[in-house]
Every structure is written in structure tokens, then in C-alpha cells.
Amino acid sequence: GKFGFCLDSSVPQGAPRSECPDGFWRVHDTNFDNVGRAMLSLFQLATLSDWNEIMYRAIDAVGVDRNAQKNFNEWAGLFFILAVFVLGFFMINLLVGALIGAFNKHKKVLEDKGKF
């Protein structure tokens, strides 16, 4: 995928994977190569847990099976900033909804017992 990189520093930025010596090619754990990894990466964005690392990796991504190049696609940062706002808002609404739901449930139980 696009979040791959070569551990060998002699390989130039943006170089294809074929130029990386065998065993030196790695892919970051947070990536969008398949649905499972993408969901985990989006969850990490929504919980604001090191979301900026994912953003910087996307900004440095050149293409599929190409070595990372610093600040190659700075516009990718805009997607991640918007995603953090949207997903963060969604997570806050889920939390507030769960709290209100639990409160109403316990309130009803107490009202049935005549203690509220």
C-alpha cells in the first residue's frame, strides 16, 4: 500500500519498492490497505490517539509500493483535520447519547420504586 517505506536510508525518497533490498521494506501498522486496518485507523482518528502520526504518514505517501517522501502530498493533511473534527463530533455524540440513555434507564428504575 501507500504507507510502505524502506528501512535502508540509502534508497532515495519516492523510489519504487524494487529498489529496496530484500527484508528492508515495511508497512506501518496504521494503514488503509484493507477494510480491517482502515477501520482501526479511522477508530484511532476518532479517539484522537496519535492521529497526527497517521496524518504525517499520509502526507509523506507517494504511491503504492513507493518509498515515503517528506511532505509529498500536503493536501492529505486537510482530509485528516476534517476527519478528526467529524469523527470527534460523532464520538462525543455517542458518549453523550450513552450517558443520557443510562441516566434515563436508572431514572425510570428509581421512579418505579418511588425514590426519584
Summary of the structure (lengths in Angstrom):
residues: 116
radius of gyration: 21.4
end to end distance: 57.1
largest distance: 74.9
contacts: 297
relative contact order: 0.14
helix: 54%
strand: 7%
